[in-house]
Amino acid sequence: FAGAPSTGDLAVRPPRVLPETASDIPSLGCVRAICAPTQHIDLKPEQKVIVYQRLCRMVVAAGCETMVIFVPTFKVKEGQVEAFKKICVEGFIAKVKEGIANKAEKGCVHYHFTCSGNTFICQEAYDSAEALKAHLVNVDAEVKKALEIAEIVSAQLHGPQSELDKLTDLIKDMNAKTFAMV
């Protein structure tokens, strides 16, 4: 559609010009992920356009070009799953919500835990490397408590190389695998 960035740009960020019709919605790169929620819902074409436009605005507002995604994976000790769930909800999640309210975590875009058995994955997104660093300061006590009954078995950091470069200490300390935006 007119004014849209080149196909290569679509893999990195959403288009700056929003589509007017359902046929204008591209299906490449991250745009496919942005559109995914609309593909399995019975929506009229004009409704899909509205959903897509809102999702694009959310990604742009979230700072897509500097966004850092952090994914630590915890393995919880035998018999400690319920205690770890409590730390997740009453510790990490409560602290992040409080941090968002008092602006200590103003750069937090997304934060949640998932689990399977005794493996817990935290999926986090921040508008910059500095916002991730602020988060780690905010939840330091919770991390220490969690590491009494679990270990971090892997960690991933995703984002632009310029932001990943600001996280070298974290990458080194956690032996995190990095994935730079292309």
Summary of the structure (lengths in Angstrom):
residues: 182
radius of gyration: 18.5
end to end distance: 22.7
largest distance: 57.9
contacts: 541
relative contact order: 0.14
helix: 48%
strand: 22%
